[in-house]
Amino acid sequence: MKIQTAKFLLLHVISLLLIVSCQGEDSNEMRPDPELEKAQLKSFPLSEVSHLDIRIVHPELVKGEEKKHGEIEIIIPVVHQGLILSLKQFDLDKNKYSISPSVGDQQDFSKGPVTYTISSNFHKDKSVHYKVEVRIENLPSNLKGISFEKGKNDL
């Protein structure tokens, strides 16, 4: 009788251990929600030039779903004539979010706004967007015709 009781208890302990160990391996287990409300760009530093001014409007979200893209308008100095630029850094938690185009990927802003997508690393179908426009500052009319490159002044 003692042997049967011992086998019965051993079988129950093994069953319990298998149940507990299998709980973490379920592929359908829910992963953390990325909280897209926190996926907001507070800055948009460029690798090639510092901006003179920046205006950021965050995406509109309703119940965790994007209803309207965000917008970023950047003004750079006239001395930097090129508009092929790249994002210098991404300040969100890289374990939770990714951005595309990626940091360092050059984009041609002379063709118009470039849309950047911030995606959840947990739920690939969850993302927000920013339309990023870069413009060169407008010169006052009394400074037009002046070249700001070194050694080139048309005065």
LOKE-972841 format. One record per residue: residue number from 1; residue in three letters; x, y, z of N, C-alpha, C, O, CB in turn. Coordinates in steps of 0.05 Angstrom, whole numbers, m for minus. Glycine has a CB too. Example, Ala and Ser with C-alpha at 12.3 -4.5 7.8 and 13.67 -1.06 7.14 Angstrom:
<recs>
- 1,ALA,264,m114,156,246,m90,156,264,m66,156,285,m66,169,226,m89,181 .
- 2,SER,257,m45,142,273,m21,143,258,1,157,268,23,161,282,m12,114 .
</recs>
This chain:
<recs>
- 1,MET,16,m24,0,0,0,0,17,25,0,11,45,m13,m19,0,24 .
- 2,LYS,40,24,15,57,47,16,70,53,m11,73,76,m18,79,42,37 .
- 3,ILE,76,33,m27,88,37,m53,68,50,m72,75,68,m87,97,10,m65 .
- 4,GLN,43,42,m71,22,54,m88,18,83,m81,15,100,m98,m4,38,m86 .
- 5,THR,17,90,m55,14,117,m46,38,134,m55,34,157,m64,10,118,m15 .
- 6,ALA,61,123,m52,85,138,m61,85,143,m91,92,165,m100,111,122,m53 .
- 7,LYS,77,123,m107,76,126,m136,54,147,m143,59,163,m161,69,99,m150 .
- 8,PHE,32,146,m129,10,165,m134,19,194,m128,14,212,m144,m15,158,m116 .
- 9,LEU,33,198,m106,43,225,m99,64,234,m118,64,257,m126,54,224,m70 .
- 10,LEU,82,216,m126,103,223,m145,91,231,m172,100,250,m184,122,199,m149 .
- 11,LEU,71,216,m181,57,223,m206,44,250,m205,45,265,m224,37,201,m212 .
- 12,HIS,32,257,m182,19,283,m179,40,306,m179,35,327,m191,3,284,m154 .
- 13,VAL,62,302,m166,83,322,m165,95,327,m193,99,350,m201,106,313,m145 .
- 14,ILE,100,306,m207,110,308,m235,90,322,m252,97,340,m268,117,280,m247 .
- 15,SER,64,315,m250,43,328,m266,42,358,m259,40,375,m277,16,315,m260 .
- 16,LEU,43,365,m234,43,393,m226,66,408,m237,63,431,m246,42,395,m195 .
- 17,LEU,90,397,m236,114,410,m247,111,414,m277,119,435,m287,139,393,m240 .
- 18,LEU,101,395,m291,97,397,m320,77,420,m327,82,435,m345,88,371,m332 .
- 19,ILE,56,421,m312,36,442,m316,48,470,m312,44,488,m328,11,438,m298 .
- 20,VAL,63,473,m290,75,499,m284,96,506,m304,97,530,m313,88,498,m256 .
- 21,SER,113,488,m313,134,494,m332,123,500,m360,136,515,m375,154,471,m334 .
- 22,CYS,101,489,m367,89,494,m394,75,520,m396,70,530,m418,70,471,m401 .
- 23,GLN,67,532,m374,52,557,m375,68,580,m389,56,595,m403,45,566,m347 .
- 24,GLY,94,581,m386,110,602,m398,116,598,m427,127,616,m440,135,606,m382 .
- 25,GLU,111,574,m438,118,568,m465,95,571,m485,98,564,m508,128,540,m466 .
- 26,ASP,72,580,m476,49,582,m493,53,604,m513,57,627,m506,23,588,m476 .
- 27,SER,53,597,m539,58,617,m560,35,637,m563,39,658,m575,63,603,m586 .
- 28,ASN,12,631,m552,m11,649,m554,m12,667,m530,m31,683,m527,m36,633,m556 .
- 29,GLU,8,666,m513,9,683,m489,9,712,m497,22,720,m516,33,676,m471 .
- 30,MET,m7,728,m483,m8,757,m489,18,771,m482,29,766,m460,m32,770,m474 .
- 31,ARG,27,787,m499,51,803,m494,42,831,m484,19,838,m487,69,805,m519 .
- 32,PRO,61,846,m473,54,872,m463,43,890,m485,52,889,m507,77,885,m449 .
- 33,ASP,23,907,m478,13,927,m496,32,950,m498,42,959,m477,m16,936,m487 .
- 34,PRO,39,960,m522,60,980,m525,52,1008,m515,69,1025,m513,68,981,m553 .
- 35,GLU,26,1013,m510,18,1039,m503,27,1060,m524,45,1075,m519,28,1047,m475 .
- 36,LEU,14,1061,m546,22,1079,m568,20,1108,m559,32,1126,m572,4,1074,m592 .
- 37,GLU,4,1114,m539,2,1142,m529,30,1152,m520,35,1176,m521,m18,1144,m506 .
- 38,LYS,47,1134,m512,74,1141,m503,94,1141,m526,118,1148,m522,84,1122,m481 .
- 39,ALA,86,1134,m550,104,1133,m573,104,1160,m587,97,1163,m610,95,1111,m593 .
- 40,GLN,112,1180,m572,113,1208,m582,141,1218,m585,158,1215,m567,97,1227,m564 .
- 41,LEU,147,1230,m608,173,1242,m612,174,1269,m598,157,1287,m605,180,1245,m642 .
- 42,LYS,192,1273,m580,195,1299,m567,215,1317,m581,216,1341,m577,204,1295,m537 .
- 43,SER,231,1304,m598,251,1319,m614,256,1304,m640,247,1281,m643,278,1323,m598 .
- 44,PHE,270,1316,m658,277,1303,m683,304,1314,m692,306,1330,m711,255,1308,m706 .
- 45,PRO,326,1306,m678,352,1317,m685,362,1305,m712,358,1282,m718,372,1310,m663 .
- 46,LEU,374,1322,m727,385,1314,m753,415,1310,m751,428,1325,m736,378,1335,m775 .
- 47,SER,426,1291,m765,455,1286,m764,471,1307,m777,493,1314,m768,461,1259,m777 .
- 48,GLU,461,1319,m799,477,1336,m816,476,1366,m808,494,1381,m815,468,1334,m844 .
- 49,VAL,456,1374,m793,453,1403,m787,435,1406,m762,417,1389,m757,441,1418,m811 .
- 50,SER,440,1427,m747,422,1434,m725,399,1451,m735,403,1467,m753,437,1449,m702 .
- 51,HIS,376,1447,m724,353,1462,m734,351,1489,m720,361,1493,m697,327,1447,m729 .
- 52,LEU,339,1509,m734,334,1535,m722,307,1535,m707,305,1548,m686,333,1556,m744 .
- 53,ASP,288,1520,m717,262,1519,m705,249,1492,m711,256,1479,m731,244,1542,m716 .
- 54,ILE,232,1483,m693,218,1457,m697,190,1460,m685,186,1471,m664,234,1433,m685 .
- 55,ARG,171,1448,m700,143,1448,m690,134,1419,m692,136,1406,m713,124,1467,m707 .
- 56,ILE,125,1408,m669,116,1380,m669,87,1378,m661,79,1389,m640,134,1364,m649 .
- 57,VAL,71,1365,m677,43,1359,m671,41,1329,m670,47,1315,m690,23,1372,m693 .
- 58,HIS,33,1318,m647,32,1289,m644,8,1277,m658,m12,1290,m663,31,1282,m614 .
- 59,PRO,11,1251,m665,m12,1237,m678,m36,1237,m659,m34,1237,m635,m4,1208,m685 .
- 60,GLU,m60,1237,m671,m85,1235,m656,m92,1205,m653,m94,1191,m673,m108,1251,m669 .
- 61,LEU,m97,1197,m628,m104,1169,m623,m131,1168,m610,m138,1185,m593,m82,1155,m605 .
- 62,VAL,m147,1149,m618,m173,1143,m605,m173,1114,m598,m172,1096,m615,m197,1151,m624 .
- 63,LYS,m176,1108,m572,m176,1081,m562,m152,1065,m571,m154,1041,m579,m202,1067,m570 .
- 64,GLY,m129,1077,m571,m104,1064,m579,m99,1061,m608,m80,1048,m616,m104,1037,m566 .
- 65,GLU,m117,1072,m625,m114,1070,m654,m109,1098,m666,m122,1118,m658,m139,1058,m667 .
- 66,GLU,m90,1100,m684,m83,1126,m696,m106,1135,m715,m114,1120,m733,m57,1124,m712 .
- 67,LYS,m115,1160,m711,m136,1171,m728,m125,1193,m747,m136,1198,m768,m158,1183,m711 .
- 68,LYS,m103,1205,m739,m90,1226,m755,m60,1225,m750,m51,1223,m727,m102,1254,m749 .
- 69,HIS,m45,1227,m772,m15,1227,m770,m6,1252,m755,m19,1273,m755,m2,1226,m798 .
- 70,GLY,17,1249,m742,30,1272,m730,46,1287,m751,49,1277,m774,49,1264,m707 .
- 71,GLU,54,1311,m744,69,1328,m763,93,1340,m749,91,1349,m726,52,1350,m776 .
- 72,ILE,116,1341,m763,139,1355,m753,149,1373,m775,154,1365,m798,162,1335,m745 .
- 73,GLU,152,1399,m768,162,1419,m787,189,1429,m776,189,1439,m753,142,1442,m792 .
- 74,ILE,210,1427,m792,237,1435,m783,247,1456,m802,246,1454,m826,256,1410,m782 .
- 75,ILE,258,1477,m790,271,1499,m805,301,1497,m800,310,1497,m777,260,1527,m798 .
- 76,ILE,317,1495,m822,346,1494,m819,358,1519,m831,345,1533,m847,357,1468,m833 .
- 77,PRO,383,1526,m823,395,1550,m833,401,1550,m863,405,1528,m874,421,1556,m818 .
- 78,VAL,400,1573,m875,405,1576,m904,433,1567,m911,438,1559,m934,400,1605,m912 .
- 79,VAL,452,1568,m893,479,1560,m899,481,1530,m906,501,1521,m918,498,1566,m876 .
- 80,HIS,461,1515,m898,461,1486,m904,441,1482,m927,417,1480,m922,453,1468,m879 .
- 81,GLN,450,1482,m951,432,1482,m975,420,1455,m981,399,1453,m994,447,1492,m998 .
- 82,GLY,433,1433,m972,423,1407,m980,400,1398,m962,398,1405,m939,445,1387,m978 .
- 83,LEU,382,1382,m974,359,1371,m959,360,1341,m959,339,1328,m955,333,1381,m972 .
- 84,ILE,384,1329,m962,387,1300,m959,397,1297,m930,421,1302,m925,406,1287,m981 .
- 85,LEU,379,1289,m913,385,1289,m884,376,1263,m871,362,1247,m883,370,1313,m871 .
- 86,SER,386,1259,m846,379,1234,m832,373,1240,m803,383,1260,m791,401,1214,m834 .
- 87,LEU,356,1224,m791,350,1225,m763,376,1217,m747,387,1196,m753,326,1207,m755 .
- 88,LYS,383,1233,m728,408,1228,m713,404,1208,m690,421,1191,m686,418,1254,m701 .
- 89,GLN,381,1209,m676,376,1191,m654,346,1188,m650,330,1205,m657,390,1201,m628 .
- 90,PHE,339,1166,m637,312,1158,m631,310,1155,m601,323,1136,m590,302,1132,m647 .
- 91,ASP,295,1172,m587,296,1173,m558,274,1156,m544,271,1159,m520,293,1201,m550 .
- 92,LEU,260,1139,m558,241,1122,m545,254,1096,m537,275,1089,m547,216,1117,m564 .
- 93,ASP,241,1080,m520,251,1055,m511,252,1035,m534,232,1026,m545,233,1043,m489 .
- 94,LYS,277,1029,m543,281,1011,m566,272,983,m561,270,967,m580,310,1012,m574 .
- 95,ASN,267,975,m536,256,949,m530,226,948,m537,215,927,m543,261,941,m501 .
- 96,LYS,213,971,m536,184,972,m541,177,982,m569,158,973,m581,171,991,m521 .
- 97,TYR,194,1000,m580,187,1013,m605,211,1013,m625,234,1012,m617,179,1042,m600 .
- 98,SER,204,1014,m651,224,1018,m672,214,1039,m691,190,1046,m691,229,991,m687 .
- 99,ILE,233,1051,m706,225,1073,m724,235,1066,m752,257,1055,m756,237,1100,m714 .
- 100,SER,219,1074,m772,227,1070,m800,218,1095,m815,196,1105,m812,213,1045,m812 .
- 101,PRO,236,1106,m832,264,1099,m837,280,1100,m811,274,1115,m792,276,1118,m858 .
- 102,SER,301,1084,m811,317,1081,m787,336,1105,m782,340,1121,m800,334,1056,m789 .
- 103,VAL,346,1106,m758,366,1126,m751,389,1123,m770,399,1101,m775,375,1123,m721 .
- 104,GLY,398,1146,m781,421,1146,m799,414,1142,m829,431,1147,m846,440,1125,m791 .
- 105,ASP,390,1133,m835,382,1129,m863,375,1156,m875,357,1170,m867,357,1110,m865 .
- 106,GLN,391,1164,m895,387,1191,m907,362,1191,m925,355,1172,m939,411,1198,m925 .
- 107,GLN,347,1213,m922,323,1217,m937,325,1244,m953,338,1262,m944,298,1217,m919 .
- 108,ASP,312,1245,m976,312,1269,m992,287,1286,m986,265,1280,m996,313,1262,m1023 .
- 109,PHE,290,1306,m969,267,1323,m961,261,1344,m982,241,1358,m978,273,1336,m934 .
- 110,SER,277,1346,m1003,270,1366,m1024,246,1357,m1040,234,1373,m1054,295,1369,m1043 .
- 111,LYS,239,1332,m1039,216,1321,m1053,190,1324,m1038,169,1316,m1047,220,1292,m1061 .
- 112,GLY,191,1335,m1013,168,1338,m997,171,1323,m970,192,1312,m965,143,1328,m1011 .
- 113,PRO,150,1323,m954,151,1309,m928,158,1280,m930,150,1266,m950,125,1313,m913 .
- 114,VAL,172,1270,m910,178,1241,m908,163,1231,m884,163,1243,m863,210,1236,m905 .
- 115,THR,149,1208,m888,134,1197,m866,151,1177,m850,162,1158,m861,108,1183,m877 .
- 116,TYR,153,1182,m824,167,1164,m806,146,1148,m790,126,1159,m781,186,1180,m786 .
- 117,THR,150,1122,m787,132,1104,m774,145,1093,m749,166,1082,m749,124,1081,m792 .
- 118,ILE,131,1097,m726,139,1085,m701,121,1061,m696,97,1064,m694,138,1106,m677 .
- 119,SER,133,1037,m695,118,1012,m692,124,1000,m665,145,1003,m653,126,993,m714 .
- 120,SER,104,986,m655,107,970,m631,123,945,m637,119,932,m657,79,962,m619 .
- 121,ASN,142,939,m620,158,914,m623,142,889,m614,150,867,m620,184,916,m609 .
- 122,PHE,120,894,m600,103,872,m589,80,866,m608,73,842,m611,93,879,m562 .
- 123,HIS,68,886,m620,45,883,m638,52,897,m664,49,922,m666,19,894,m624 .
- 124,LYS,61,882,m684,70,894,m709,49,910,m724,55,927,m740,80,872,m727 .
- 125,ASP,23,905,m717,2,920,m731,m5,946,m717,m22,961,m726,m23,903,m732 .
- 126,LYS,9,953,m695,5,978,m680,27,997,m687,51,991,m682,3,972,m649 .
- 127,SER,20,1021,m697,40,1041,m704,28,1068,m705,3,1072,m707,53,1034,m731 .
- 128,VAL,45,1088,m703,37,1116,m707,57,1128,m728,78,1117,m733,38,1133,m680 .
- 129,HIS,48,1150,m740,64,1162,m762,68,1192,m757,51,1205,m745,49,1158,m789 .
- 130,TYR,91,1201,m767,97,1230,m767,105,1238,m795,123,1225,m807,119,1237,m746 .
- 131,LYS,92,1258,m807,101,1270,m832,121,1291,m825,114,1311,m812,76,1281,m849 .
- 132,VAL,146,1287,m834,167,1305,m827,174,1322,m852,181,1312,m873,192,1290,m817 .
- 133,GLU,173,1348,m848,179,1367,m870,203,1384,m860,203,1395,m838,155,1386,m877 .
- 134,VAL,223,1387,m878,246,1403,m871,248,1426,m892,246,1421,m916,273,1386,m871 .
- 135,ARG,250,1450,m882,252,1473,m900,277,1490,m892,285,1490,m869,227,1491,m899 .
- 136,ILE,288,1503,m912,310,1522,m907,298,1548,m901,278,1557,m913,329,1524,m933 .
- 137,GLU,310,1562,m881,299,1587,m871,296,1608,m894,311,1608,m913,317,1599,m849 .
- 138,ASN,275,1624,m892,271,1646,m911,289,1669,m903,291,1677,m880,241,1655,m912 .
- 139,LEU,303,1681,m923,320,1704,m917,303,1730,m920,286,1731,m938,344,1704,m937 .
- 140,PRO,309,1749,m904,297,1775,m908,305,1786,m935,327,1780,m945,305,1795,m885 .
- 141,SER,289,1802,m948,294,1812,m975,320,1827,m977,333,1827,m998,271,1829,m984 .
- 142,ASN,329,1841,m956,354,1856,m958,379,1838,m957,401,1847,m962,356,1876,m935 .
- 143,LEU,375,1812,m952,398,1793,m952,398,1775,m976,416,1759,m979,398,1777,m927 .
- 144,LYS,378,1776,m993,377,1759,m1017,399,1766,m1035,406,1790,m1038,349,1761,m1031 .
- 145,GLY,411,1746,m1048,434,1751,m1066,461,1748,m1052,481,1747,m1065,432,1778,m1078 .
- 146,ILE,461,1746,m1026,485,1742,m1011,490,1712,m1008,472,1697,m1000,485,1756,m983 .
- 147,SER,514,1704,m1015,522,1676,m1011,534,1672,m984,551,1688,m976,541,1666,m1034 .
- 148,PHE,525,1652,m969,535,1648,m942,557,1627,m941,566,1619,m920,513,1640,m924 .
- 149,GLU,567,1618,m965,589,1600,m965,615,1615,m960,617,1639,m968,590,1584,m992 .
- 150,LYS,635,1603,m948,660,1616,m942,673,1626,m968,676,1611,m988,679,1597,m928 .
- 151,GLY,681,1651,m968,695,1662,m991,678,1670,m1014,688,1678,m1035,716,1643,m1000 .
- 152,LYS,651,1668,m1012,634,1675,m1034,613,1695,m1024,593,1688,m1013,619,1650,m1045 .
- 153,ASN,619,1720,m1028,601,1742,m1020,597,1760,m1044,616,1772,m1055,612,1758,m996 .
- 154,ASP,572,1763,m1053,566,1778,m1077,559,1807,m1071,546,1820,m1088,542,1765,m1091 .
- 155,LEU,568,1818,m1049,562,1846,m1043,578,1865,m1059,575,1889,m1056,566,1852,m1014 .
</recs>
